[in-house]
Amino acid sequence: FVQTFIRTTRGLDPKAVWSRFETLDGKARAWLDARGIAYAFHDFRADGLPPAVLETWLDALGWDKVLNRQSTSFKALSSAEQADLDRAKVRGLILANPTLVKRPVLDRDGAVSVGFNPELYAAMFGGKA
């Protein structure tokens, strides 16, 4: 399984979708393609998840929305790792194992969302339904 970062560009404005699996990426990628929004991939399992990017997501959404408690990765954590979660602990867990991130994450000009939602994407991209 590959962690991917999709950087989209419209002019010089960066936008990004981070996702865990290509198949789950598919809906977000198809949505971007249909609207002519260009993108490129970055494998953050291989290349890492920059701490500053994670901080942005945690600030925008809170650790409870960024952390995927339903993931196999979370379920594989020890009871101690799953207990007493807070921002600092979740940050450390995610940086050590980016597969704990809920996906896809859309980060556009500081506006961040998790999960693919066509209506939200349209709003974030200026009404491109």
SENU-298628 format. One record per residue (C-alpha): x negated, y negated, z; residue number from 1. Coordinates in steps of 0.05 Angstrom, whole numbers. Layout:
N
PT       x       y       z    n
PT       X       Y       Z  NUM
...
This chain:
129
PT       x       y       z    n
PT       0       0       0    1
PT     -26     -68     -19    2
PT     -15    -133      17    3
PT      -7    -188     -34    4
PT      -7    -262     -35    5
PT      28    -295     -93    6
PT       6    -367    -103    7
PT      54    -405    -146    8
PT      41    -471    -180    9
PT      84    -525    -208   10
PT      37    -580    -227   11
PT     -11    -584    -169   12
PT      38    -565    -113   13
PT      18    -499     -80   14
PT      72    -450     -60   15
PT      60    -380     -36   16
PT      94    -314     -25   17
PT      59    -262      19   18
PT      86    -192      16   19
PT      70    -121      36   20
PT      90     -76     -21   21
PT      93     -88     -96   22
PT     163     -59     -97   23
PT     188    -107     -44   24
PT     151    -162     -79   25
PT     191    -146    -142   26
PT     253    -187    -125   27
PT     213    -249    -106   28
PT     167    -241    -167   29
PT     226    -231    -214   30
PT     260    -293    -185   31
PT     197    -335    -195   32
PT     186    -307    -266   33
PT     258    -322    -286   34
PT     247    -395    -267   35
PT     180    -403    -299   36
PT     142    -412    -234   37
PT      70    -388    -245   38
PT      34    -346    -192   39
PT     -28    -305    -179   40
PT     -42    -251    -127   41
PT     -87    -248     -67   42
PT     -94    -182     -30   43
PT     -95    -201      44   44
PT    -104    -131      68   45
PT    -171    -129      31   46
PT    -188    -203      35   47
PT    -157    -219     102   48
PT    -101    -263     127   49
PT    -130    -332     141   50
PT    -116    -351     214   51
PT     -96    -421     192   52
PT     -42    -392     146   53
PT     -15    -348     202   54
PT     -14    -409     249   55
PT      28    -446     198   56
PT      78    -389     196   57
PT      80    -382     271   58
PT      91    -457     278   59
PT     146    -458     226   60
PT     184    -395     245   61
PT     161    -371     313   62
PT     125    -306     326   63
PT     190    -266     334   64
PT     210    -279     261   65
PT     140    -268     232   66
PT     130    -202     268   67
PT     163    -142     235   68
PT     184     -98     293   69
PT     217     -49     245   70
PT     152     -34     209   71
PT     115      31     213   72
PT      55      -9     235   73
PT      91     -38     295   74
PT     119      30     314   75
PT      49      58     311   76
PT      25       9     364   77
PT      16      33     435   78
PT      69      18     487   79
PT      21     -31     519   80
PT      11     -68     452   81
PT      87     -71     441   82
PT     101     -97     511   83
PT     100    -168     537   84
PT      95    -200     469   85
PT      82    -274     463   86
PT      52    -319     409   87
PT     -20    -307     428   88
PT     -12    -232     432   89
PT      27    -228     366   90
PT     -25    -272     332   91
PT     -80    -225     352   92
PT     -41    -163     332   93
PT     -24    -192     263   94
PT     -95    -216     249   95
PT    -120    -146     266   96
PT     -64    -113     224   97
PT     -30    -158     172   98
PT      20    -103     157   99
PT      57    -128     219  100
PT      81    -189     180  101
PT     154    -189     159  102
PT     157    -196      83  103
PT     158    -230      37  104
PT     138    -296      68  105
PT     150    -357      24  106
PT     108    -417      43  107
PT     121    -478       0  108
PT      93    -544      21  109
PT     101    -527      94  110
PT     171    -499      88  111
PT     168    -425     107  112
PT     217    -368     103  113
PT     214    -293     112  114
PT     253    -242      71  115
PT     277    -253       0  116
PT     339    -297      -2  117
PT     356    -325     -72  118
PT     396    -383     -44  119
PT     341    -404       4  120
PT     288    -397     -51  121
PT     331    -441     -96  122
PT     336    -493     -42  123
PT     261    -490     -29  124
PT     246    -498    -103  125
PT     291    -558    -114  126
PT     355    -523    -132  127
PT     327    -476    -185  128
PT     383    -425    -178  129
